[in-house]
Amino acid sequence: MEISKTDILIIGSGIAGLSLALKLKDLGDITILAKKRMFETATTLAQGGIACVMGEDDSFDFHIQDTLIAGDGLCKRETVKLVVKTAPERIKDLINWGVSFDKDPDNPQKFHLTLEGGHSKKRILHVGDYTGRVIENTLIERVLETKNIKILENHFVVKLIGDKNNSEKPSQVLGALALDLTHVKPIMFLAKVVVLCTGGAGKVYLYTSNPDTSTGDGIALAYNLGCRIANMEFIQFHPTCLYHPKAKNFLISEALRGEGAILLNAEGRRFMHKYDPVRKELAPRDIVTRAIDMELKKTGADCVYLDITHLPSDYIKKRFPYIYETCLKYGIDITSQPIPVVPAAHYLCGGIYTNLWGQTDISNLFAIGECACTGLHGANRLASNSLLEGICFAHQASLKIKEMWKKLKDQPFKEPKIKDPVIKEIKDEKVFISHNWDIIRKIMWDFVGIVRSLKMLEFAKKRLDFLKKEIEENWKGIYLDLDVMELKKIALVAELIIESAQKRLESRGTHYLVDYPEKKEEFLKDTVIIKKV
């Protein structure tokens, strides 16, 4: 088997992985593995922007408080303070790399700041309504200009390699086994530091705003190596994704509601005042999502509507060009028609348990971005804190890795004593794979979705146990096929979500359990931890 050595191995090519690579470029050789094309990331799809205190009427305390409120009592205050207070410096990093955020047309010396749900002040920096795409493209440009950073596309990581080959937890990570899907071969990557930047797990659900790459890979990899996984029950559903038979869950940014868009039910009536009389459409995402879910169940309708037609047509086209053009392709003119929308799985607030430096339970293994659970989001993420978390923890991890590098740089690569893996090819028809994919995602949507019950969770667990057994019996081992290997990942991640949800006997943030609709002091848990036995 081919062996490739690199000082630092970064798995994932979104804002977390790319910005970390740029911050570590002077240490040695860096390899970034992208499962598909380098720009197929959740970062690219981020429309709204990035939260940062910039306005004269704003303050760190306001942003901290908004984040804590959205997190429903489960945020780690230390983490929130760190991220909010270092945000301005991280915005400077992006600007220095070449990101040009929109300026205020009335005062070009200042940034144009907008409002989103859960925020008490305007503090969202943006580039039109395609902020993530601009950030992603800019960071890729900077990475491609750097000689000692290499991006390998179409490389899927099958497993992380530790320094032990038995069931005991390894004391450190040595690298990763990946499948080169372009040249159809396995490669063993040896590294002194491995960083998971693999994003979330939206594809575990039938309807999601996430890219196809979001199958929870990093979480599954870390769990199998022995890391703690935390708070997987907190799946944030975005309230407004475009409802259209030909649209692949296109996100309608929260920024529209920040600019005054209102939600209407199938009868054309506003309804958010019934669920949050003060904040209405600008309530945190978990509240708006449950409100839409309730309205759909009451009316039997397939969708609700987001109406921004009261704003001038020219302003809408200039402020939301990407959304305007995309909706127009599907026959919807958002300047004169309300937009049909439904909730969709959007963001994972839990993940691989880390400290303030992005370190996991395994030495030399880091996790940053959506795949990590840092305590920033608690039970529900505040809008536009996600890109911020990615770049802030890339910085944090870079500081720790630079500190460690004094000892690591002169150490030789450790080659694990393992046999060459047997790589199999699919012999059965692929319909069996796609069928199981669909079943898992539908089980999760129907029974582990926006509103849950213990009965639903137990049913989902039994069904998933059967499917996992079937998958293991039919496709045991490593296959040179992305669909098969991702199927194994989503089955495991779905299991972790269900187990976590069963352990939290209360309703909090994005986890709403009808059996326990209130917070119960006797059941409160700051963190639900799952660890491989």
Buried (B, 14 or more C-beta within 10 A) or exposed (E): EEEBBBBBBBBBBBBBBBBBBBBBBEBBBBBBBBBBEBBBBBBBBBBBBBBBBBBEEBBBEBBBBBBBBBBBEBBBEEBBBBBBBBBEEBBEBBBEBEBEBBEEEEEEEEBBBBBBBBBBBBBBBBBBBBBBBBBBBBBBEBBEEEEBBBBBBBBBBBBBBBBBEEEEBBEBBBBBBBBBBEEEEBBBBBBBBBBBBBBBBBBBBBBBBBBBBBBBBBBBBBBBBBBBBBBBBBBBBBBBBBBBEEBEBBBBBBBBBBBEBBBBBBEEEEBBEEBBEEBBBBBBBBBBBBBBBBBBEEBEBEBBBBBBBEBEEEEBBEBBEBBBEBBEEBEBEBBEBBBBBBBBBBBBBBBBBBBBBBBBBBBBBBBBBBBBBBBBBBBBBBBBBBBBBBBBBBBBBBEBBEEBBEEBEEEEEBEBEEEEBEBBEBEEEEEBBEEBBEBBBEBBBEBBBBBBBBEBBEBBBEBBEEBBEBBEEEBEEBBBBBEBBBBBBBBBBBBBBBBBBBBBBBBBBBBBBEEBEEEEEEEEEEBBBBEBE
